[in-house]
Amino acid sequence: MNQPNNPDHIPLSIISPVHNNGGELEGLLNSLKDDFKRNPSLEMIVVDDCSSDDSVARAVEKFSFVKLIRLERNRGAAAARNAGARAASRDILVFIDSDVQAENDAIQRIEDAMRDKFIKVMACNKSKIPANKGIFPSYRAIMHNSWVPKGKYATFFTGAFGVMRKEVFDEIGGFDEGYRGASVEDFEFGHRLAQKYQIYFFKDILIRVNWNLFKKTMKNHYQRTVLWMQLFKKRKKFDNFCATPSQGTGYILGFLVLVSFPLIFLGPRFALLSLALTLIYLSFNRRFFVLTAKEKGLVFMLIAIGIHLSESLVVTAGSIKGLFTAKPEGIL
């Protein structure tokens, strides 16, 4: 397919991997349809990672601007993104997950940003407002925004909503297909990217996420923390977003608070120790807890503290396992 030559339009290939979640995919495509009316040089590639139902096909049928690719076997998000990139006919790739919805001006703002030839790679952000309702999705959306780096650049690339020029993708070699499912493949990819390119962070270009609920999130947290720690042992560097030293310390303090609770029955000194750890934990994580109170009120903040303590237990357990286990075979 030849790329349109209208200088007012920036040609983008938007790539979305999907597996058995046609309903959420439809929400994403609905959020993008006005962009395709505005800019006919856009290309939408949906990569069905061998879904076991027909929800993806049924969703795509409703949108004439979608090019559907179906993988013959389930290979994971990394492989699906790579397949989409290989099929892309535009010079700029926009990776966006199928379980999100783009804010109204997101694609337009990406086009405007990529007019700057010096920008090779962009990482975009997730809204404080989730796409799905509930206490836990709200918690996850607010927590994500409490992590946002203050600077102009990121040390990470997000497959959920990230942009790069195609020649950069080809040079770096794509996502590591040894990572199955959606795990830390974008962190690993971002580490390779950051060695050669500055990753510009645009905190105000947003998607709204359909966040997983508590049980699935805790399972994913554990698995991803194990893999991230295995990456950390090789790279020996933290990131400036989602995996920073302060976030790790906050989770460790939460773990220590939970461990200290039973000690209060051993006497006043142990009770004071537990109280001191609790106060340190609350102070250290105050940025997030204050943000929850500001956005949702004091009752929500108390709920958020309880959820964060649960996450602290899961993340610390995953960190310990990842620290003392080798990276699984098949992962580069």
One Martini backbone bead per residue (centre of mass of N, CA, C, O) as a GRO file, in nm:
protein
  332
    1MET     BB    1   0.094   0.037   0.025
    2ASN     BB    2   0.060   0.360  -0.029
    3GLN     BB    3   0.147   0.662   0.082
    4PRO     BB    4   0.024   0.940   0.159
    5ASN     BB    5   0.105   1.297   0.050
    6ASN     BB    6  -0.023   1.464   0.262
    7PRO     BB    7   0.125   1.710   0.461
    8ASP     BB    8  -0.115   1.725   0.686
    9HIS     BB    9  -0.044   1.417   0.713
   10ILE     BB   10   0.034   1.164   0.939
   11PRO     BB   11   0.167   0.853   0.898
   12LEU     BB   12   0.009   0.580   1.067
   13SER     BB   13   0.062   0.276   1.251
   14ILE     BB   14  -0.181   0.093   1.421
   15ILE     BB   15  -0.110  -0.142   1.689
   16SER     BB   16  -0.312  -0.437   1.796
   17PRO     BB   17  -0.325  -0.668   2.031
   18VAL     BB   18  -0.530  -0.979   2.051
   19HIS     BB   19  -0.728  -1.182   2.306
   20ASN     BB   20  -1.050  -1.253   2.370
   21ASN     BB   21  -1.136  -0.909   2.348
   22GLY     BB   22  -1.366  -0.771   2.161
   23GLY     BB   23  -1.505  -0.563   2.344
   24GLU     BB   24  -1.253  -0.386   2.401
   25LEU     BB   25  -1.176  -0.339   2.108
   26GLU     BB   26  -1.428  -0.178   2.034
   27GLY     BB   27  -1.361   0.058   2.220
   28LEU     BB   28  -1.106   0.141   2.074
   29LEU     BB   29  -1.223   0.183   1.784
   30ASN     BB   30  -1.424   0.401   1.869
   31SER     BB   31  -1.192   0.604   1.969
   32LEU     BB   32  -1.066   0.614   1.649
   33LYS     BB   33  -1.270   0.682   1.412
   34ASP     BB   34  -1.231   0.996   1.386
   35ASP     BB   35  -0.935   0.984   1.289
   36PHE     BB   36  -1.001   0.837   1.013
   37LYS     BB   37  -1.165   1.076   0.905
   38ARG     BB   38  -0.941   1.298   0.932
   39ASN     BB   39  -0.706   1.062   0.861
   40PRO     BB   40  -0.644   0.863   0.578
   41SER     BB   41  -0.328   0.776   0.655
   42LEU     BB   42  -0.420   0.577   0.838
   43GLU     BB   43  -0.339   0.263   1.017
   44MET     BB   44  -0.512  -0.047   1.107
   45ILE     BB   45  -0.374  -0.309   1.319
   46VAL     BB   46  -0.498  -0.629   1.393
   47VAL     BB   47  -0.377  -0.885   1.620
   48ASP     BB   48  -0.469  -1.215   1.633
   49ASP     BB   49  -0.379  -1.439   1.902
   50CYS     BB   50  -0.550  -1.692   1.864
   51SER     BB   51  -0.842  -1.703   1.920
   52SER     BB   52  -1.115  -1.901   2.074
   53ASP     BB   53  -1.298  -1.684   1.952
   54ASP     BB   54  -1.524  -1.440   1.769
   55SER     BB   55  -1.493  -1.145   1.890
   56VAL     BB   56  -1.290  -1.009   1.701
   57ALA     BB   57  -1.431  -1.042   1.428
   58ARG     BB   58  -1.694  -0.896   1.515
   59ALA     BB   59  -1.563  -0.622   1.579
   60VAL     BB   60  -1.418  -0.561   1.302
   61GLU     BB   61  -1.671  -0.556   1.110
   62LYS     BB   62  -1.752  -0.248   1.215
   63PHE     BB   63  -1.459  -0.165   1.076
   64SER     BB   64  -1.321  -0.060   0.774
   65PHE     BB   65  -1.014   0.035   0.879
   66VAL     BB   66  -0.940  -0.265   0.932
   67LYS     BB   67  -0.657  -0.477   0.971
   68LEU     BB   68  -0.650  -0.831   0.977
   69ILE     BB   69  -0.452  -1.049   1.185
   70ARG     BB   70  -0.388  -1.406   1.207
   71LEU     BB   71  -0.268  -1.628   1.419
   72GLU     BB   72  -0.213  -1.978   1.432
   73ARG     BB   73  -0.085  -1.917   1.718
   74ASN     BB   74  -0.020  -1.871   2.044
   75ARG     BB   75   0.250  -1.609   2.119
   76GLY     BB   76   0.192  -1.327   2.213
   77ALA     BB   77   0.241  -0.989   2.233
   78ALA     BB   78   0.518  -0.966   2.099
   79ALA     BB   79   0.451  -1.120   1.836
   80ALA     BB   80   0.209  -0.945   1.753
   81ARG     BB   81   0.361  -0.679   1.723
   82ASN     BB   82   0.564  -0.777   1.513
   83ALA     BB   83   0.355  -0.850   1.298
   84GLY     BB   84   0.243  -0.563   1.269
   85ALA     BB   85   0.511  -0.425   1.187
   86ARG     BB   86   0.559  -0.591   0.928
   87ALA     BB   87   0.273  -0.490   0.796
   88ALA     BB   88   0.351  -0.209   0.791
   89SER     BB   89   0.327   0.105   0.574
   90ARG     BB   90   0.441   0.297   0.778
   91ASP     BB   91   0.684   0.510   0.948
   92ILE     BB   92   0.483   0.498   1.198
   93LEU     BB   93   0.447   0.352   1.522
   94VAL     BB   94   0.150   0.245   1.706
   95PHE     BB   95   0.119   0.121   2.025
   96ILE     BB   96  -0.190  -0.051   2.129
   97ASP     BB   97  -0.400  -0.169   2.334
   98SER     BB   98  -0.715  -0.345   2.340
   99ASP     BB   99  -0.790  -0.241   2.662
  100VAL     BB  100  -0.833   0.052   2.542
  101GLN     BB  101  -0.878   0.419   2.534
  102ALA     BB  102  -0.864   0.694   2.350
  103GLU     BB  103  -0.825   0.999   2.359
  104ASN     BB  104  -0.946   1.236   2.151
  105ASP     BB  105  -0.630   1.376   2.105
  106ALA     BB  106  -0.400   1.163   2.083
  107ILE     BB  107  -0.334   1.123   1.777
  108GLN     BB  108  -0.295   1.418   1.705
  109ARG     BB  109  -0.053   1.460   1.907
  110ILE     BB  110   0.132   1.259   1.776
  111GLU     BB  111   0.152   1.391   1.504
  112ASP     BB  112   0.269   1.659   1.607
  113ALA     BB  113   0.523   1.541   1.741
  114MET     BB  114   0.630   1.378   1.472
  115ARG     BB  115   0.726   1.635   1.314
  116ASP     BB  116   0.967   1.588   1.483
  117LYS     BB  117   1.264   1.445   1.374
  118PHE     BB  118   1.405   1.401   1.664
  119ILE     BB  119   1.172   1.211   1.717
  120LYS     BB  120   1.171   0.852   1.763
  121VAL     BB  121   1.051   0.821   2.066
  122MET     BB  122   0.747   0.732   2.250
  123ALA     BB  123   0.583   0.788   2.566
  124CYS     BB  124   0.285   0.738   2.711
  125ASN     BB  125  -0.025   0.763   2.892
  126LYS     BB  126  -0.240   0.723   3.181
  127SER     BB  127  -0.527   0.772   3.314
  128LYS     BB  128  -0.707   0.851   3.611
  129ILE     BB  129  -0.930   0.733   3.424
  130PRO     BB  130  -1.103   0.465   3.385
  131ALA     BB  131  -1.283   0.252   3.170
  132ASN     BB  132  -1.356   0.108   3.428
  133LYS     BB  133  -1.536   0.026   3.701
  134GLY     BB  134  -1.421   0.084   4.031
  135ILE     BB  135  -1.202   0.064   4.283
  136PHE     BB  136  -0.955  -0.079   4.156
  137PRO     BB  137  -0.927   0.080   3.890
  138SER     BB  138  -0.887   0.351   4.036
  139TYR     BB  139  -0.636   0.274   4.188
  140ARG     BB  140  -0.455   0.207   3.941
  141ALA     BB  141  -0.475   0.482   3.798
  142ILE     BB  142  -0.358   0.653   4.029
  143MET     BB  143  -0.095   0.506   4.075
  144HIS     BB  144   0.028   0.549   3.799
  145ASN     BB  145   0.033   0.872   3.839
  146SER     BB  146   0.235   0.863   4.088
  147TRP     BB  147   0.488   0.765   3.887
  148VAL     BB  148   0.535   0.998   3.716
  149PRO     BB  149   0.765   1.152   3.557
  150LYS     BB  150   0.914   1.480   3.550
  151GLY     BB  151   1.050   1.451   3.299
  152LYS     BB  152   1.117   1.426   2.943
  153TYR     BB  153   1.218   1.133   3.005
  154ALA     BB  154   1.254   0.782   2.946
  155THR     BB  155   1.345   0.428   3.035
  156PHE     BB  156   1.085   0.344   2.877
  157PHE     BB  157   0.851   0.120   2.706
  158THR     BB  158   0.511   0.118   2.593
  159GLY     BB  159   0.283  -0.109   2.457
  160ALA     BB  160   0.016   0.036   2.533
  161PHE     BB  161   0.158   0.347   2.454
  162GLY     BB  162   0.361   0.364   2.174
  163VAL     BB  163   0.626   0.534   1.979
  164MET     BB  164   0.780   0.483   1.644
  165ARG     BB  165   1.006   0.444   1.417
  166LYS     BB  166   1.058   0.192   1.201
  167GLU     BB  167   1.372   0.194   1.188
  168VAL     BB  168   1.403   0.150   1.492
  169PHE     BB  169   1.264  -0.118   1.522
  170ASP     BB  170   1.450  -0.269   1.325
  171GLU     BB  171   1.717  -0.212   1.472
  172ILE     BB  172   1.637  -0.344   1.754
  173GLY     BB  173   1.434  -0.614   1.681
  174GLY     BB  174   1.210  -0.603   1.862
  175PHE     BB  175   1.035  -0.813   2.040
  176ASP     BB  176   1.061  -1.056   2.279
  177GLU     BB  177   0.923  -1.380   2.212
  178GLY     BB  178   0.988  -1.526   2.490
  179TYR     BB  179   0.755  -1.358   2.587
  180ARG     BB  180   0.467  -1.445   2.732
  181GLY     BB  181   0.243  -1.252   2.706
  182ALA     BB  182   0.196  -0.987   2.942
  183SER     BB  183   0.486  -0.851   3.074
  184VAL     BB  184   0.833  -0.742   3.017
  185GLU     BB  185   0.883  -0.679   2.709
  186ASP     BB  186   0.887  -0.359   2.720
  187PHE     BB  187   1.124  -0.325   2.909
  188GLU     BB  188   1.335  -0.474   2.742
  189PHE     BB  189   1.299  -0.298   2.493
  190GLY     BB  190   1.361  -0.025   2.637
  191HIS     BB  191   1.653  -0.092   2.711
  192ARG     BB  192   1.753  -0.104   2.418
  193LEU     BB  193   1.662   0.174   2.328
  194ALA     BB  194   1.814   0.356   2.552
  195GLN     BB  195   2.105   0.299   2.429
  196LYS     BB  196   2.026   0.492   2.151
  197TYR     BB  197   1.763   0.646   2.265
  198GLN     BB  198   1.539   0.887   2.322
  199ILE     BB  199   1.260   0.884   2.546
  200TYR     BB  200   0.976   1.040   2.513
  201PHE     BB  201   0.758   1.200   2.749
  202PHE     BB  202   0.386   1.205   2.738
  203LYS     BB  203   0.163   1.273   2.991
  204ASP     BB  204  -0.091   1.409   2.801
  205ILE     BB  205  -0.103   1.138   2.644
  206LEU     BB  206  -0.403   0.939   2.644
  207ILE     BB  207  -0.536   0.658   2.819
  208ARG     BB  208  -0.792   0.424   2.887
  209VAL     BB  209  -0.820   0.162   3.124
  210ASN     BB  210  -0.887  -0.184   3.153
  211TRP     BB  211  -0.862  -0.297   3.449
  212ASN     BB  212  -0.778  -0.530   3.639
  213LEU     BB  213  -0.852  -0.718   3.887
  214PHE     BB  214  -0.727  -0.822   4.177
  215LYS     BB  215  -0.647  -1.120   4.129
  216LYS     BB  216  -0.506  -1.084   3.851
  217THR     BB  217  -0.306  -0.864   3.939
  218MET     BB  218  -0.151  -1.026   4.153
  219LYS     BB  219  -0.050  -1.241   3.959
  220ASN     BB  220   0.097  -1.044   3.765
  221HIS     BB  221   0.284  -0.913   3.967
  222TYR     BB  222   0.444  -1.161   4.038
  223GLN     BB  223   0.543  -1.244   3.753
  224ARG     BB  224   0.673  -0.967   3.674
  225THR     BB  225   0.870  -0.942   3.910
  226VAL     BB  226   1.038  -1.184   3.847
  227LEU     BB  227   1.127  -1.089   3.562
  228TRP     BB  228   1.242  -0.812   3.641
  229MET     BB  229   1.466  -0.919   3.831
  230GLN     BB  230   1.611  -1.072   3.604
  231LEU     BB  231   1.676  -0.815   3.449
  232PHE     BB  232   1.825  -0.660   3.676
  233LYS     BB  233   2.070  -0.853   3.704
  234LYS     BB  234   2.175  -0.764   3.418
  235ARG     BB  235   2.145  -0.438   3.427
  236LYS     BB  236   2.151  -0.275   3.710
  237LYS     BB  237   1.870  -0.103   3.672
  238PHE     BB  238   1.651   0.137   3.701
  239ASP     BB  239   1.362   0.312   3.662
  240ASN     BB  240   1.145   0.616   3.611
  241PHE     BB  241   0.907   0.388   3.591
  242CYS     BB  242   0.741   0.137   3.783
  243ALA     BB  243   1.081   0.088   3.858
  244THR     BB  244   1.174   0.225   4.130
  245PRO     BB  245   1.332   0.269   4.423
  246SER     BB  246   1.085   0.392   4.578
  247GLN     BB  247   0.880   0.174   4.512
  248GLY     BB  248   1.032  -0.062   4.632
  249THR     BB  249   1.051   0.056   4.918
  250GLY     BB  250   0.746   0.080   4.967
  251TYR     BB  251   0.694  -0.229   4.953
  252ILE     BB  252   0.888  -0.319   5.175
  253LEU     BB  253   0.752  -0.159   5.402
  254GLY     BB  254   0.481  -0.304   5.378
  255PHE     BB  255   0.591  -0.582   5.448
  256LEU     BB  256   0.701  -0.504   5.732
  257VAL     BB  257   0.430  -0.426   5.851
  258LEU     BB  258   0.295  -0.705   5.826
  259VAL     BB  259   0.511  -0.860   5.992
  260SER     BB  260   0.475  -0.674   6.260
  261PHE     BB  261   0.187  -0.718   6.369
  262PRO     BB  262   0.223  -0.983   6.552
  263LEU     BB  263   0.433  -0.843   6.757
  264ILE     BB  264   0.235  -0.682   6.951
  265PHE     BB  265   0.198  -0.946   7.147
  266LEU     BB  266   0.507  -0.922   7.282
  267GLY     BB  267   0.488  -0.608   7.337
  268PRO     BB  268   0.558  -0.271   7.354
  269ARG     BB  269   0.815  -0.265   7.175
  270PHE     BB  270   0.683  -0.404   6.929
  271ALA     BB  271   0.455  -0.200   6.895
  272LEU     BB  272   0.644   0.040   6.837
  273LEU     BB  273   0.776  -0.080   6.590
  274SER     BB  274   0.518  -0.107   6.421
  275LEU     BB  275   0.443   0.193   6.432
  276ALA     BB  276   0.699   0.303   6.301
  277LEU     BB  277   0.672   0.150   6.032
  278THR     BB  278   0.399   0.270   5.955
  279LEU     BB  279   0.487   0.568   5.945
  280ILE     BB  280   0.706   0.531   5.733
  281TYR     BB  281   0.525   0.413   5.514
  282LEU     BB  282   0.327   0.654   5.490
  283SER     BB  283   0.541   0.868   5.427
  284PHE     BB  284   0.675   0.738   5.175
  285ASN     BB  285   0.363   0.708   5.032
  286ARG     BB  286   0.218   0.994   5.028
  287ARG     BB  287   0.178   1.071   4.735
  288PHE     BB  288  -0.036   0.855   4.678
  289PHE     BB  289  -0.234   0.894   4.919
  290VAL     BB  290  -0.298   1.191   4.861
  291LEU     BB  291  -0.412   1.142   4.577
  292THR     BB  292  -0.652   0.964   4.664
  293ALA     BB  293  -0.786   1.182   4.842
  294LYS     BB  294  -0.816   1.399   4.621
  295GLU     BB  295  -0.987   1.216   4.417
  296LYS     BB  296  -1.179   1.022   4.652
  297GLY     BB  297  -1.098   1.036   4.946
  298LEU     BB  298  -1.052   0.901   5.262
  299VAL     BB  299  -1.178   0.622   5.225
  300PHE     BB  300  -1.017   0.548   4.976
  301MET     BB  301  -0.740   0.571   5.108
  302LEU     BB  302  -0.777   0.333   5.304
  303ILE     BB  303  -0.816   0.125   5.084
  304ALA     BB  304  -0.544   0.177   4.941
  305ILE     BB  305  -0.365   0.084   5.172
  306GLY     BB  306  -0.465  -0.209   5.175
  307ILE     BB  307  -0.383  -0.276   4.883
  308HIS     BB  308  -0.082  -0.201   4.904
  309LEU     BB  309  -0.012  -0.416   5.114
  310SER     BB  310  -0.080  -0.653   4.931
  311GLU     BB  311   0.125  -0.580   4.710
  312SER     BB  312   0.377  -0.595   4.888
  313LEU     BB  313   0.371  -0.899   4.927
  314VAL     BB  314   0.382  -0.983   4.626
  315VAL     BB  315   0.635  -0.822   4.531
  316THR     BB  316   0.836  -0.935   4.735
  317ALA     BB  317   0.807  -1.230   4.653
  318GLY     BB  318   0.892  -1.185   4.355
  319SER     BB  319   1.173  -1.067   4.415
  320ILE     BB  320   1.293  -1.311   4.557
  321LYS     BB  321   1.259  -1.512   4.330
  322GLY     BB  322   1.408  -1.347   4.103
  323LEU     BB  323   1.685  -1.328   4.255
  324PHE     BB  324   1.702  -1.676   4.281
  325THR     BB  325   1.642  -1.695   3.970
  326ALA     BB  326   1.637  -1.787   3.657
  327LYS     BB  327   1.593  -1.737   3.341
  328PRO     BB  328   1.403  -1.859   3.123
  329GLU     BB  329   1.397  -2.047   2.871
  330GLY     BB  330   1.365  -1.853   2.560
  331ILE     BB  331   1.487  -1.595   2.684
  332LEU     BB  332   1.703  -1.336   2.582
   0.00000   0.00000   0.00000
